Amino acid sequence: MAEIIKAATRDGYGKALVELGAINDKLVVLDADLAEATKTAMFKKAYPDRFFDTGIAECNMIGVAGGLSTIGYTVFASSFAMFAAGRAFEQIRNTVGYPHLNVKIGATHAGISVGEDGASHQCCEDIALMRTIPGMVIINPADDVEARAAVFAAAEYDGPVYLRFGRLAVPRFNDPDNYKFEIGKSVQLADGKDVTIIATGLMVNEALMARDMLENEGISARVINMHTIKPIDRQAIIDAFVKLLTKTSYEKISVKDIIDAADVGRSTFYSHFETKDDLARQICFELFDHIFSPVVPPCSTHNFSDMPQNTETRITHILYHLRDKREYYLGIINYDDGTLFLGFFRDYMLQNVSIKMSGSYDEYSQRVPEDFLINSLTSSFVGMIRWWLKNKMNPGPEVVAGYYMALINPAIAEFQTKGE
């Protein structure tokens, strides 16, 4: 059995600061008389001329941090969460958040894991406070590997960031050699089909333990590490919606069902999507954006990046996505006999695509409205897809695209993205 390594996320913070100090001579660190506890003492030892202890004056520390950031420094200001987010809230709000300064707040000893220090130091409301500040990014790493990666990501981000670290040592479950961190992007640690557990910070390890307990009772649990509290991962909402579509029909899914499955609040859902239909629309528009992009990146199951981006290629490409990621799209396509998907496709084409008619139809091309053409073509395209689904996606995408091209080729020469 592999050895379980335990380390506090604040340790990852301190070590990351030292690494960053070696490659960025404009990085400075401030602390409010707690350097040993917050682990910024590691940076102090390595770069004493770029470390400033402001004493037990957290409000002043934030003001100094803001000032240093205005003359080109990347600033990390550290204290316990209770004092950084609590005592210095006004300064963070007005001095850092309002002008959107490049200050990173390293708040350690967050939550109730600092039990030994008593209730006065146990801060759970810091996340709520920081979320109210426009433009503030909030990151809550789950282990020391993620803490290191989060600090590097925060240093690269231009703007205020609140980094939340714990006091106690927790098991390391991320691989330091392969772990990749992206602000706003959650990480699925385990798959499951019965229930989804979304956790952040030190509670992620507890969620993994809960998953093992549930598995012993025959319950399959998916575990998601939501390391970024703000901006929250919209993909997690999309994934929850897609998972629901594999179990029930589109019309039976409510916004409440999606919110419950994603384990987010109503305000979080509505910050990304106006309605369930808007969520479905954005899923489809992301597909269309990918298909009609001037530069098409390769996908895991197919690669159209080196092919000419003509109409036949794009139709074939769409069919590959519908086949390879059918859980994303089939529930939407099958709803209301394809009317919803047809509407999305038509709207996208009207906004982003122009149609070039073949030379033999020049005498009509000036008289036929483009919205008439798009309406006819999208209707026939969705009809083709439904025929393909009825035949269990046989034959393959290239053959079906060929059928469609045979249908439209006499009249249509090309689909072109507007601006090409």
Secondary structure, 3 states (H helix, E strand, C coil): CCCCCEECHHHHHHHHHHHHHHHCCCEEEEECCCHHHHCCHHHHHHCHHHEEECCCCHHHHHHHHHHHHCCCCEEEEEEEHHHHHHHCHHHHHHHHHCCCCCEEEEEECCECCCHHHCHHHCECCHHHHHHCCCCCEEECCCCHHHHHHHHHHHHHCCCCEEEECCCCCEECCCCCCCCCCCCCCCEEEECCCCEEEEECCCHHHHHHHHHHHHHHCCCCEEEEECCEEECCCHHHHHHHHHHHHCCCCHHHCCHHHHHHHHCCCHHHHHHHCCCHHHHHHHHHHHHHHHHCCCCCCCCCCCCCCCCCCCHHHHHHHHHHHHHHCHHHHHHHHHHHHHHHHHHHHHHHHHHHEEEEECHHHHHHHCCCCHHHHHHHHHHHHHHHHHHHHHCCCCCCHHHHHHHHHHHHCCCEEEEEECCC
